Amino acid sequence: MRSSFPVFLFALALTPDFAAGQSADLYVRKFEAAYKHARTLQVQFLQQYTESGRITRSESGTAFFSRPGKMRWQYAKPEENLFVVDGKFAWFYVPADRTVSRVLARQSDDWRTPLALLAGEMKVSRVCSTVGMAKDQPGDVTLIRLDCTIRGTEKDAKAGKPHDVAYLDVKKNSGELVAVAVTGVGAVRMEMHFSHWMFDPPVEESLFHFQPAKGVAIVDGDELLSGPAQSIR
């Protein structure tokens, strides 16, 4: 009797779940390959928050990435603010408030922190515990949408905090990242749209180091609710 095992594998490959898994792996590899050789990156971004389908806030600016694990989110509109990961700390600075918050990068639960993978080893598995094909695909047929279950921080794990899910839109042919969306508490959805990627642009290393100006108060992440800010004099 001839073995039916090859026939079984062929039939399995035609099932939706198997095909979806294979497709997700294919586009994850394309995404990783698109960015893993660049030492620096630059991109324009538009960030939008929506609630109940209505845009509640919109911001835009320029982001920079540098290996290993450094990035700078420079917001220009509607007001200036800054988010910097220097490889050790994550800093968030609002010039109008004269205050900067600081937390160890590995403990940061800011949604931007996982995107440091663009300036790291570019292994999606370090950020996502699982990756699959999203049920709702983009209307643009040149894009594919992946859903990523984000690995939480050690602090999140100990607290039993549920994992966030991010949706990544990438170009089918190149793996270039076009958009990221994360749905948070209260059905608030954050979307980030990217355009004009630049690979290996000349970027000054000083962009990835934050030095508070005189009079700027530093608030450590663990002290945000419990202690006074330190002021640079």
Secondary structure as GFF3:
##gff-version 3
##sequence-region A 1 233
A	DSSP	alpha_helix	5	13	.	.	.	ID=ss1
A	DSSP	alpha_helix	16	35	.	.	.	ID=ss2
A	DSSP	beta_strand	40	51	.	.	.	ID=ss3
A	DSSP	beta_strand	54	66	.	.	.	ID=ss4
A	DSSP	beta_strand	70	77	.	.	.	ID=ss5
A	DSSP	beta_strand	81	85	.	.	.	ID=ss6
A	DSSP	beta_strand	89	94	.	.	.	ID=ss7
A	DSSP	three_ten_helix	95	97	.	.	.	ID=ss8
A	DSSP	beta_strand	99	104	.	.	.	ID=ss9
A	DSSP	three_ten_helix	105	107	.	.	.	ID=ss10
A	DSSP	three_ten_helix	113	119	.	.	.	ID=ss11
A	DSSP	three_ten_helix	124	126	.	.	.	ID=ss12
A	DSSP	beta_strand	128	133	.	.	.	ID=ss13
A	DSSP	beta_strand	143	150	.	.	.	ID=ss14
A	DSSP	alpha_helix	154	159	.	.	.	ID=ss15
A	DSSP	beta_strand	165	171	.	.	.	ID=ss16
A	DSSP	beta_strand	177	183	.	.	.	ID=ss17
A	DSSP	three_ten_helix	185	187	.	.	.	ID=ss18
A	DSSP	beta_strand	188	199	.	.	.	ID=ss19
A	DSSP	three_ten_helix	205	208	.	.	.	ID=ss20
A	DSSP	beta_strand	217	220	.	.	.	ID=ss21
A	DSSP	three_ten_helix	221	223	.	.	.	ID=ss22
A	DSSP	beta_strand	230	231	.	.	.	ID=ss23
###
